[in-house]
């Protein structure tokens, strides 16, 4: 509650072209693709043109002091379900998504369960456990459908343009009038 009361829109990394965290990216209406190598499943997100590596070669998560904005992901099969466990996150002011701005901490652990539900669809169940920001783990599910349009491979972001739009259109709880002098 304190974070939500404190949050101001300029704190969101999206305004300076930082790729949305994968939780936001999974829920947005942009294509996402998967490809497989012997070491990893590559999850490609059209929005922000970034690739998430889900390691499947048996490696463990890195030591606790090694932190990554998108976390560190390892995957395994459990029957017909692909299970992905992601840990080693940094603090994220947009941790759940870039609209609600519910932060997540360095103690966040995300478990995803992907299961095919037909030729063109899969169901993903996501559980977030974050003892800093949540009283208990939170789980939800949704359907991922095969995109009905071609991948554009064109995602361009200019931090100066993003910040200009932000400071000229969005409400600022703590305005900084000197930002564009």
GIGITA-V229996 format. One record per residue. RES is the residue in one small letter. OMEGA is omega in degrees with one decimal (999 if undefined). BURIAL is # if it has 16 or more other C-alpha atoms within 10 Angstrom, else .. D_LAST is the distance of its C-alpha to the last C-alpha in whole Angstrom. Layout:
res = (RES | RES)
omega = (OMEGA | OMEGA)
burial = (BURIAL | BURIAL)
d_last = (D_LAST | D_LAST)
This chain:
res = (x | x | x | x | x | x | x | x | x | x | x | x | x | x | x | x | x | x | x | x | x | x | x | x | x | x | x | x | x | x | x | x | x | x | x | x | x | x | x | x | x | x | x | x | x | x | x | x | x | x | x | x | x | x | x | x | x | x | x | x | x | x | x | x | x | x | x | x | x | x | x | x | x | x | x | x | x | x | x | x | x | x | x | x | x | x | x | x | x | x | x | x | x | x | x | x | x | x | x | x | x | x | x | x | x | x | x | x | x | x | x | x | x | x | x | x | x | x | x | x | x | x | x | x | x | x | x | x | x | x | x | x | x | x | x | x | x | x | x | x | x | x | x | x | x | x | x | x | x | x | x | x | x | x | x | x | x | x | x | x | x | x | x | x | x | x | x | x | x | x | x | x | x | x | x | x | x | x | x | x | x)
omega = (-179.4 | -179.8 | -178.8 | 177.8 | -177.8 | -168.0 | 173.8 | -172.7 | 179.4 | 177.4 | -179.3 | -179.9 | -176.7 | -177.3 | 176.8 | 171.6 | 172.5 | -179.9 | 174.6 | 175.6 | -172.4 | 176.6 | 175.9 | -177.2 | 178.9 | -176.3 | -178.5 | -174.3 | 175.0 | 179.2 | 175.6 | -179.7 | 178.1 | 170.5 | -172.4 | 170.0 | 177.5 | -176.7 | -170.6 | 165.3 | 180.0 | 178.9 | -176.0 | -179.5 | 179.0 | 179.0 | -179.8 | 177.0 | 179.0 | -177.4 | 175.7 | 177.6 | 174.3 | -173.2 | -179.0 | -175.9 | 176.1 | 179.6 | 175.9 | 171.4 | 176.7 | 176.7 | -173.9 | -177.1 | 175.9 | -174.6 | -177.4 | 179.9 | 179.6 | -178.8 | 177.4 | -172.3 | 171.3 | -176.9 | 177.8 | 175.6 | 170.0 | -174.4 | -179.7 | -176.9 | 174.6 | -176.6 | -179.9 | 176.7 | -178.2 | 179.4 | 174.8 | 178.2 | 165.0 | 171.8 | 179.5 | -179.9 | 177.6 | -169.0 | 179.3 | 174.2 | -174.7 | 174.3 | -178.4 | 179.9 | 173.9 | -174.1 | 170.4 | -172.1 | 175.4 | 179.3 | -179.6 | 170.9 | -179.9 | 175.1 | 178.4 | 177.1 | -179.2 | 179.4 | 178.5 | 175.2 | 179.0 | -177.0 | -173.3 | -176.4 | 174.6 | 173.0 | 174.9 | 174.2 | -176.7 | 175.0 | 175.3 | 174.3 | -179.9 | -174.7 | 177.8 | -173.4 | -178.1 | 175.5 | -179.0 | 176.0 | -179.5 | -177.4 | 172.1 | -179.7 | 169.9 | -175.7 | 172.0 | 179.8 | 174.8 | -179.7 | 178.6 | 175.3 | 179.8 | 175.0 | -176.1 | -174.7 | 179.4 | 174.1 | -178.9 | 179.1 | 177.2 | -177.0 | -180.0 | 177.9 | 179.1 | 179.7 | 177.6 | 178.8 | 179.9 | -174.2 | 178.7 | -177.8 | -174.1 | 176.1 | 178.4 | 177.3 | -179.2 | -173.5 | 176.4 | -175.4 | -178.0 | -174.1 | -174.7 | 176.7 | 999)
burial = (. | . | . | . | . | . | # | # | # | # | . | # | # | # | # | # | # | . | # | # | # | # | # | . | # | # | . | . | . | . | # | # | . | . | . | . | . | . | . | # | # | # | # | # | # | # | # | # | . | . | # | # | # | # | # | # | . | . | . | . | # | . | . | . | . | . | # | . | # | # | # | # | # | # | # | # | . | . | . | . | . | . | # | # | # | # | # | # | # | # | # | # | # | # | # | # | # | # | . | . | # | # | # | # | # | # | # | # | # | # | # | # | # | # | # | . | . | . | . | . | . | # | # | # | # | # | # | # | # | # | . | . | # | . | . | . | . | . | . | . | . | . | . | # | # | . | . | . | . | . | . | . | . | . | . | . | . | . | . | . | . | . | # | . | . | . | # | . | . | . | . | . | . | . | . | . | . | . | . | . | .)
d_last = (34 | 32 | 29 | 29 | 28 | 26 | 24 | 21 | 20 | 17 | 20 | 22 | 22 | 22 | 19 | 18 | 22 | 24 | 27 | 29 | 31 | 35 | 36 | 33 | 34 | 38 | 37 | 35 | 36 | 36 | 39 | 39 | 42 | 45 | 46 | 49 | 49 | 52 | 49 | 47 | 46 | 43 | 41 | 38 | 36 | 34 | 31 | 29 | 32 | 33 | 36 | 38 | 41 | 44 | 46 | 50 | 52 | 52 | 50 | 49 | 45 | 44 | 44 | 42 | 39 | 38 | 35 | 34 | 31 | 34 | 37 | 40 | 42 | 46 | 48 | 52 | 55 | 56 | 59 | 57 | 54 | 51 | 50 | 46 | 45 | 42 | 41 | 39 | 35 | 32 | 30 | 29 | 27 | 28 | 31 | 34 | 31 | 28 | 28 | 30 | 28 | 31 | 31 | 33 | 34 | 35 | 39 | 39 | 42 | 42 | 45 | 45 | 49 | 49 | 52 | 53 | 54 | 55 | 55 | 51 | 50 | 49 | 49 | 46 | 47 | 44 | 44 | 42 | 43 | 40 | 41 | 38 | 37 | 40 | 43 | 45 | 45 | 44 | 45 | 45 | 46 | 45 | 46 | 45 | 46 | 46 | 43 | 45 | 42 | 42 | 39 | 36 | 35 | 32 | 29 | 25 | 22 | 19 | 17 | 13 | 15 | 16 | 13 | 12 | 15 | 15 | 12 | 13 | 17 | 18 | 19 | 17 | 19 | 17 | 13 | 10 | 8 | 5 | 6 | 4 | 0)
